[in-house]
Amino acid sequence: MKRMVLVFIALSFFLLSHGNAFALNQNETLVLTLGSNQALVNGNTLELATPPVVDKDTTIVPLRFISETFGASVEWLPETREITVQHDEMLVTMQPDNTNAVVNGDAQTLQIAPSIIDGVTMVPLRFLAENMRYGVNFNPESKEIHIKQLPPPNNPPVADFTISKITVAQGETVTYQDKSFDPDGDAIMEAKWAGNEKVFFAPGVHEISLAVKDHNGDWSKPCVKTITVTEEVLMDRLTYTFLNSSRGEPMDITEFDILEMKVSEPFLTRQSRKILISNSPEKILGEGVLYQDTLSGENRLFYHHINGTNEAKKLYLVATNQGANDVKLRMEKWGAAGPADPMAVGRSAAYRYLDFDPANEKVIYVKPGEKVILNEGINNTINPGQTIHGIFDVQSFGSLQFSVVAVSSSKQLADMSSMEVLPPDGTHIRGTFSTTQRFMYTQIEGDKPERLVIADGKDDAFFYGWDKSSDSQGLHNRGNYGIVYKLSITSKQRVGVFFSPRGGVFAGAASWGNNTFYLPNQGVLQPKDGSFIGVINAGEKEYFTFIPPAGSSLPVNLMFIPF
């Protein structure tokens, strides 16, 4: 049976004993045996002048030998008959035949007083363990005592921060700099702020606090400071928000009654390219063709699928030349993402599509009878439950059959002529639709808030299409997924523009001028949330580009707020 005594702090005691030439590092063990004069240090056997023994049910051990073995320094003060032991930041003072000791200025009482046996000062082992951070393991069968130096106790981190100004006006930006540190050099893993607003709109004294956690899980004491906000108003809340927000930054729009706003009626045009959409069946339940159609000219190819099986699948976007001559194919622009969750891949693919570098355009020549995988080099392996998504703008100088195909991950793309065209699921969208881009031109003229509606099927109609795989006509692209909206917006007065999802949870991307950004720039948006887009100054024109992201809900609104 073994017992373990672990403790923290530091101390020791010494008198009349021989020094030890060996010093142990952390994780090394000193082995003593009750009643034996032999000790094992660093694998070397040493002779003890006095062995450890049991006195009054207390194990006592040679003080100097153990203390110096673990790196402590020991000094005898003959004037006061005191023995001092110094180890790191710990100082212990003791006297022979006296149960009182002082540890770092604090009085302690030993189980039994230090004694001198054969010229060697002996002290209780428990006292050493509790004050020198020793781990002690005793084996009653062999009577061996294993002593190990424990690491020092963890010091909690110290939270601290600075404030750019401790007295500010309402609507004045405040910045904070985290100055927290850990005395042990441990990494700071987490910070909890409270009250650290970047701007205040209420006069008075405001409290800011910060607490930090180190990698051991210990928290600092809170660091609390105050900032005084005066009666002076530099900006009101709305003006500050529009002039100091980042694109895509979430906004509190609860003060606006969005549905009561005037609906803007833009002038509409569209581009005559077609879009092939493969999103039904949304869940892949077996091998086969998810959707295909034969197209020529400038078109968009759009797929979004979930692996609904219990094995990995590969999804291919394939161009097949069924003609007698080579066909030149330009891959003009694309954005692909996954495998991941449906909303995440919709957000990422939309951003990559809008932010595409034209220098990465590709040209492929497809020979008669040849099949070319267009998403080759893109991660197209989908594990069970994962989603994959792609948006590709292509131009073919001749007819090509474009197919979205699912096969087992262990297989290469086989002869597609024998593959079954999988039936739609009746809920999601698939088919070839009549346009890829909608242009909206709108001018904000009044001094009241307005909104522009996108993809609601009423103010902004859904596009018509048909499922060539099943010859179903009369389909509508509900949500206008894959359609690129290009908005040209002018205003007679300065307006702030923000985005509001109305159909449900949303995460996507957009461009304002030449700047592409995530929408929102963090997290997701709920129908009650808003996200900052930009500012249009009086008489100026701005451009907003948007593609409804797969996995998110439509419709959405753009709000124009004069300020």
C-alpha positions in Angstrom: 0.0 0.0 0.0 1.4 3.4 -0.9 0.6 6.9 0.3 1.3 10.2 -1.3 1.9 13.6 0.4 1.9 16.5 -2.0 2.2 20.1 -0.9 3.2 23.6 -1.8 5.5 26.4 -0.5 9.2 26.2 0.3 11.4 25.8 3.3 13.9 23.6 5.0 16.1 23.2 7.9 19.6 22.1 8.7 22.4 21.5 11.2 25.3 19.1 11.7 25.3 16.9 8.5 27.4 16.2 5.5 26.9 18.1 2.2 25.6 16.4 -0.9 27.5 16.7 -4.2 24.5 15.6 -6.2 21.6 17.9 -7.1 18.3 16.7 -8.5 16.4 18.2 -11.4 12.7 18.4 -11.5 11.2 14.9 -12.3 14.2 13.1 -10.7 13.6 11.1 -7.5 15.6 10.7 -4.2 15.1 7.3 -2.7 15.6 6.7 1.1 14.9 3.6 3.1 13.7 3.6 6.7 16.6 2.4 9.0 19.1 2.3 6.1 22.2 4.5 5.7 22.1 4.2 2.0 20.4 6.8 -0.3 19.9 6.7 -4.1 20.6 10.0 -5.9 20.7 10.3 -9.7 21.3 6.6 -9.8 24.3 6.9 -7.4 24.3 5.3 -3.9 25.4 7.6 -1.1 26.0 6.9 2.6 24.0 8.7 5.2 25.5 9.6 8.6 22.1 9.0 10.1 19.3 7.0 8.5 15.6 8.1 8.4 13.6 6.6 11.3 10.2 6.7 12.9 10.0 8.7 16.1 6.6 9.0 17.9 4.8 7.8 14.8 6.5 10.5 12.8 9.0 9.8 10.1 12.1 12.0 10.6 14.8 12.5 7.9 18.2 14.2 7.7 17.5 17.9 6.9 20.7 19.0 5.3 21.0 16.0 3.0 17.5 16.3 1.6 17.5 20.1 1.4 20.8 20.4 -0.5 19.9 17.4 -2.7 17.0 19.5 -4.0 19.0 22.7 -4.3 18.3 24.6 -1.1 21.1 26.5 0.8 21.4 25.9 4.6 23.1 28.2 7.2 23.7 27.8 10.9 23.5 31.0 13.1 25.4 30.2 16.3 24.5 33.5 18.0 20.8 32.6 18.0 21.1 28.9 17.5 18.9 29.2 14.4 19.1 27.3 11.2 18.0 29.0 8.0 17.0 27.3 4.8 16.7 29.3 1.5 15.0 27.8 -1.5 14.0 30.1 -4.4 11.8 32.7 -2.7 11.2 30.7 0.5 13.1 31.3 3.7 12.7 29.0 6.7 14.1 29.5 10.2 14.2 26.7 12.8 15.9 25.8 16.1 16.8 22.4 17.5 14.4 21.1 20.2 11.8 23.7 19.3 8.6 22.9 17.6 8.2 26.5 16.4 9.4 27.5 12.9 9.0 30.6 10.7 8.2 30.2 7.0 8.5 33.4 5.0 7.6 35.4 8.1 4.7 33.2 9.1 4.8 31.0 12.3 4.4 27.3 11.9 4.4 24.4 14.3 6.2 21.1 13.6 4.7 17.7 14.6 7.8 17.1 16.7 10.8 19.3 17.3 14.0 19.0 15.2 16.4 16.8 17.0 20.1 16.0 16.6 21.0 12.3 16.2 24.6 11.3 15.8 25.4 14.9 14.9 22.8 15.2 12.2 19.7 17.4 12.4 16.6 15.3 11.8 13.2 16.9 11.0 9.7 15.5 10.2 9.4 14.4 6.6 5.8 15.7 6.4 7.0 19.2 7.4 9.6 19.2 4.6 7.0 17.9 2.1 4.5 20.5 3.1 6.9 23.4 2.9 9.4 22.4 0.2 6.9 21.2 -2.5 7.9 17.6 -2.3 5.9 14.7 -3.5 6.4 11.7 -1.1 5.6 8.2 -2.0 6.1 5.5 0.8 6.2 1.8 0.1 5.5 -0.1 3.4 6.7 -3.4 2.0 10.1 -2.2 1.0 10.1 0.7 3.5 11.4 2.9 0.6 10.6 6.6 0.6 10.6 8.2 -2.8 10.9 12.0 -2.7 10.4 14.2 -5.8 10.5 18.0 -6.2 7.2 19.3 -7.4 6.9 22.2 -9.8 6.3 25.6 -8.2 2.6 26.5 -7.8 1.0 28.4 -10.7 0.8 32.1 -10.2 -2.4 33.5 -11.7 -2.1 36.0 -14.5 -2.4 39.7 -13.9 -5.1 41.7 -15.8 -4.3 45.2 -16.9 -5.2 47.6 -19.7 -4.9 51.2 -20.8 -7.6 53.5 -22.0 -6.9 56.1 -24.8 -8.7 58.8 -22.8 -10.3 58.7 -19.4 -12.6 61.7 -20.1 -14.5 61.7 -23.4 -17.4 63.4 -25.1 -20.5 61.5 -26.3 -19.8 60.0 -29.7 -16.0 60.1 -29.3 -14.1 56.9 -30.0 -12.4 55.1 -27.1 -9.7 52.5 -27.6 -8.4 50.0 -25.1 -5.0 48.1 -25.0 -4.7 44.9 -23.2 -1.5 44.9 -21.0 -2.2 41.7 -19.2 0.7 39.3 -18.4 1.5 36.1 -16.6 4.2 36.1 -13.9 5.2 32.5 -14.9 5.3 33.4 -18.6 2.3 31.2 -19.4 0.1 32.1 -22.4 -3.0 34.1 -21.8 -5.8 32.0 -23.2 -8.9 34.0 -22.7 -10.0 37.6 -21.8 -13.3 38.7 -20.4 -14.1 42.3 -20.9 -17.1 44.2 -19.5 -18.2 47.7 -20.3 -15.4 48.2 -23.0 -17.6 50.1 -25.4 -15.8 51.8 -28.3 -18.1 54.8 -27.9 -20.5 56.1 -25.2 -23.7 58.1 -25.7 -24.8 58.6 -22.0 -23.0 61.1 -19.7 -21.6 59.9 -16.4 -19.0 57.6 -15.0 -18.7 54.2 -16.8 -16.9 51.2 -15.4 -14.7 48.9 -17.5 -13.3 45.6 -16.3 -11.0 42.9 -17.6 -10.1 39.4 -16.3 -7.8 37.0 -18.1 -7.2 33.2 -17.9 -3.9 31.4 -18.3 -3.3 28.0 -20.0 -3.6 26.3 -16.6 -7.1 27.6 -16.3 -6.4 30.1 -13.5 -8.2 33.5 -13.7 -6.7 36.8 -12.7 -8.4 39.2 -10.3 -10.5 41.7 -12.3 -8.8 44.9 -13.3 -11.4 47.7 -13.0 -11.0 51.3 -14.4 -13.5 54.1 -15.1 -14.1 56.5 -17.9 -16.0 59.8 -17.6 -18.4 60.8 -20.4 -19.2 64.5 -20.5 -22.4 66.3 -21.6 -20.7 67.3 -24.9 -22.1 65.5 -28.0 -19.7 65.0 -30.9 -22.0 62.6 -32.8 -25.3 60.9 -32.2 -25.5 57.1 -32.2 -26.7 56.7 -35.8 -24.2 59.1 -37.3 -21.4 57.5 -35.4 -22.5 54.0 -36.5 -22.5 54.9 -40.2 -19.2 56.8 -40.1 -17.2 54.4 -38.0 -18.4 50.9 -38.8 -16.6 48.3 -40.9 -18.3 46.8 -43.9 -20.3 43.8 -42.8 -20.2 44.8 -39.2 -23.4 43.7 -37.3 -25.8 46.6 -36.4 -28.6 47.1 -33.9 -31.6 48.0 -36.1 -34.3 47.5 -33.6 -35.1 51.3 -33.7 -36.3 51.0 -37.3 -39.7 49.7 -38.4 -38.4 48.2 -41.6 -41.7 46.9 -43.0 -43.2 50.4 -42.7 -40.4 51.9 -44.9 -41.2 53.0 -48.4 -40.2 50.3 -50.9 -37.8 51.6 -53.6 -38.8 50.8 -57.2 -35.6 50.4 -59.2 -35.3 50.3 -62.9 -34.5 46.6 -63.9 -32.5 45.0 -66.6 -31.0 41.5 -66.9 -28.3 39.5 -68.7 -29.4 36.8 -71.0 -26.9 34.2 -69.9 -28.4 30.9 -68.6 -27.7 29.4 -65.2 -27.6 25.6 -64.6 -28.6 24.9 -60.9 -28.1 21.5 -59.3 -29.5 21.5 -55.7 -32.2 18.8 -56.0 -32.0 16.2 -54.7 -30.1 18.3 -52.1 -29.0 15.1 -50.3 -26.9 12.7 -52.3 -28.4 9.2 -51.5 -26.6 7.2 -54.2 -24.4 7.4 -57.3 -25.7 9.1 -60.4 -26.3 12.3 -62.3 -27.7 15.0 -60.1 -28.5 17.3 -63.1 -27.2 17.9 -66.6 -28.0 20.1 -69.6 -26.3 20.9 -73.0 -25.3 24.6 -73.3 -23.2 26.9 -75.4 -22.1 30.5 -75.0 -21.8 32.3 -71.7 -23.4 30.5 -68.8 -23.2 29.9 -65.0 -22.9 26.5 -63.4 -24.1 26.2 -59.8 -24.2 23.2 -57.5 -24.9 22.7 -53.7 -25.2 19.2 -52.3 -25.1 17.3 -49.0 -23.8 13.8 -48.7 -26.8 11.9 -47.2 -25.1 8.5 -47.3 -22.9 6.8 -44.7 -19.8 6.7 -47.0 -17.6 9.3 -48.6 -18.6 10.5 -52.1 -17.0 12.5 -54.8 -18.9 15.2 -56.7 -17.7 16.1 -60.2 -18.7 19.0 -62.4 -18.1 17.6 -65.9 -18.1 19.1 -69.4 -18.6 16.5 -72.2 -18.1 17.1 -75.9 -20.7 15.1 -77.7 -19.8 16.7 -81.1 -17.3 16.1 -83.9 -15.0 19.1 -83.3 -12.9 20.5 -80.5 -14.7 23.0 -78.3 -12.9 25.8 -76.6 -14.1 26.4 -73.1 -13.2 29.5 -71.0 -13.5 29.2 -67.2 -14.0 32.9 -66.6 -14.7 33.0 -62.9 -15.5 30.7 -60.0 -15.9 30.3 -56.3 -16.0 26.9 -54.6 -16.1 25.8 -50.9 -16.5 22.8 -48.7 -16.8 20.2 -47.5 -18.4 21.9 -44.5 -21.9 22.8 -43.2 -24.4 24.2 -45.8 -24.4 27.8 -44.6 -20.6 28.0 -44.3 -20.0 26.8 -47.8 -22.6 29.2 -49.2 -20.8 32.1 -47.5 -17.3 31.1 -48.5 -18.1 30.3 -52.2 -20.0 33.6 -52.6 -17.0 35.5 -51.2 -14.5 33.7 -53.4 -16.7 34.1 -56.5 -17.1 37.9 -55.9 -13.4 38.3 -55.0 -12.1 36.2 -58.0 -8.9 37.4 -59.6 -9.4 37.5 -63.5 -5.7 36.6 -63.9 -6.7 33.1 -62.8 -9.0 32.5 -65.8 -8.5 29.2 -67.6 -8.9 28.0 -71.2 -9.6 24.3 -71.9 -10.0 22.6 -75.3 -12.4 19.7 -75.1 -11.9 17.0 -77.7 -14.8 15.1 -79.3 -16.0 12.4 -76.9 -13.8 13.8 -74.1 -15.0 14.5 -70.5 -13.3 17.2 -68.6 -13.7 17.7 -64.8 -14.1 21.4 -64.2 -13.7 21.2 -60.4 -10.5 19.2 -60.6 -8.0 20.4 -58.1 -10.8 21.6 -55.8 -11.6 19.5 -52.8 -14.6 17.5 -54.1 -14.6 14.6 -51.6 -17.6 14.8 -49.3 -17.8 12.8 -46.0 -21.2 11.8 -44.7 -23.3 14.8 -43.5 -21.0 17.4 -45.2 -21.9 19.9 -47.9 -20.0 21.0 -51.1 -20.7 24.0 -53.3 -19.5 25.7 -56.4 -20.3 28.6 -58.7 -18.6 28.6 -62.1 -18.9 31.2 -65.0 -18.0 29.6 -68.3 -18.0 30.4 -72.0 -18.1 27.6 -74.5 -17.5 28.2 -78.2 -19.7 25.2 -79.1 -22.1 22.9 -77.4 -21.1 21.0 -74.3 -23.0 18.8 -72.0 -22.5 20.0 -68.4 -23.2 17.4 -65.7 -23.1 17.3 -61.9 -22.2 13.7 -60.9 -21.9 11.9 -57.6 -19.8 8.7 -57.3 -18.2 6.8 -54.5 -14.9 8.3 -53.3 -13.0 5.1 -54.2 -14.1 5.3 -57.8 -12.9 7.3 -60.8 -15.4 9.0 -63.0 -16.9 6.1 -65.0 -18.9 6.1 -68.2 -21.7 8.6 -67.5 -23.9 7.3 -70.3 -24.9 4.4 -68.1 -25.5 6.5 -65.0 -29.0 7.1 -63.8 -30.3 10.7 -63.5 -31.4 10.9 -59.9 -34.9 12.3 -59.4 -35.5 15.7 -57.7 -36.5 15.8 -54.1 -39.5 18.1 -54.7 -38.3 20.7 -52.3 -35.1 22.2 -53.6 -34.2 23.8 -56.9 -32.7 22.2 -60.0 -33.0 23.2 -63.6 -31.8 25.7 -66.3 -32.9 29.2 -65.7 -33.2 32.2 -67.9 -30.7 34.7 -66.6 -27.5 35.0 -64.5 -27.5 38.7 -63.6 -30.0 41.3 -62.6 -29.2 45.0 -62.8 -31.0 47.4 -60.5 -30.8 51.2 -60.8 -32.3 53.2 -58.0 -32.2 56.8 -56.8 -33.0 57.8 -53.2 -34.8 61.2 -53.4 -36.7 61.8 -50.1 -35.5 62.5 -46.6 -37.3 59.4 -45.2 -35.8 55.9 -44.9 -36.4 53.6 -47.8 -35.8 49.9 -48.5 -35.0 47.9 -51.6 -36.2 44.3 -51.6 -34.2 41.4 -53.1 -35.5 38.0 -54.0 -39.0 38.0 -52.4 -40.8 36.8 -55.5 -43.0 39.9 -55.5 -41.2 43.2 -55.5 -38.3 41.2 -57.0 -39.6 38.4 -59.2 -38.1 34.9 -59.3 -36.6 33.8 -62.6 -38.3 31.1 -64.7 -36.7 27.9 -65.8 -37.1 24.2 -66.6 -35.7 20.9 -65.6 -34.1 19.4 -68.7 -33.5 16.0 -67.0 -37.2 15.4 -66.4 -38.6 17.8 -69.0 -40.5 19.7 -66.2 -41.4 23.3 -67.2 -42.8 26.2 -65.2 -40.1 26.1 -62.5 -39.1 29.2 -60.5 -35.7 29.8 -58.9 -37.2 30.6 -55.5 -34.7 32.9 -53.8 -32.9 33.6 -57.2 -29.9 31.6 -56.0 -26.9 31.9 -58.2 -28.1 35.2 -59.6 -25.7 38.1 -59.3 -27.4 41.4 -58.4 -25.6 44.5 -59.5 -27.0 47.7 -58.0 -26.3 51.2 -59.0 -27.5 53.6 -56.3 -27.5 57.4 -56.2 -28.9 59.7 -53.6 -29.8 63.4 -53.4 -28.8 63.5 -49.7 -26.3 61.6 -47.6 -27.6 58.1 -46.6 -26.3 55.2 -44.6 -26.9 51.8 -46.2 -27.4 48.6 -44.1 -28.5 45.1 -44.9 -31.3 43.2 -43.3 -32.2 39.5 -43.8 -35.9 39.0 -43.7 -36.3 35.3 -44.7 -34.3 33.7 -41.9 -30.7 33.0 -40.8 -28.2 34.4 -43.2 -24.4 34.3 -43.9 -23.0 35.5 -47.2 -20.8 38.0 -49.0 -21.1 41.2 -51.1 -19.1 43.9 -52.7 -19.3 47.7 -52.3 -17.4 49.3 -55.1 -14.3 47.1 -55.5 -14.3 46.0 -51.8 -15.5 42.4 -51.2 -16.5 41.5 -47.7 -18.3 38.9 -45.6 -21.9 39.7 -44.7 -21.9 39.8 -41.8 -18.2 40.0 -41.1 -18.6 37.8 -38.1 -21.1 35.1 -37.1 -24.5 34.9 -38.8 -27.5 37.3 -39.1 -30.9 36.6 -37.7 -34.0 38.3 -39.3 -34.0 41.0 -36.5 -30.3 41.8 -37.2 -28.7 44.3 -39.5 -25.2 44.7 -41.1 -23.4 47.8 -42.2 -22.8 48.2 -45.9 -21.6 51.8 -46.6 -22.4 55.5 -46.9 -23.5 57.4 -50.1 -22.8 61.1 -50.0 -25.3 63.5 -51.5 -25.1 63.5 -55.3 -22.8 60.5 -55.5 -23.2 57.0 -56.9 -22.2 53.7 -55.4 -22.3 50.1 -56.6 -23.4 47.1 -54.6 -22.9 43.5 -55.9 -24.6 40.6 -54.2 -25.3 36.9 -54.9 -27.9 35.1 -52.8 -25.7 32.5 -50.9 -26.6 28.9 -50.9 -27.7 27.6 -47.4 -29.1 31.0 -46.4 -32.7 32.2 -46.4 -34.1 34.9 -48.7 -35.5 37.6 -49.1 -33.2 40.3 -47.9 -33.6 44.1 -47.8 -31.2 47.0 -48.3 -32.1 50.0 -46.1 -31.2 53.6 -46.9 -31.3 55.9 -43.9 -30.7 59.7 -44.3 -28.5 61.1 -41.6 
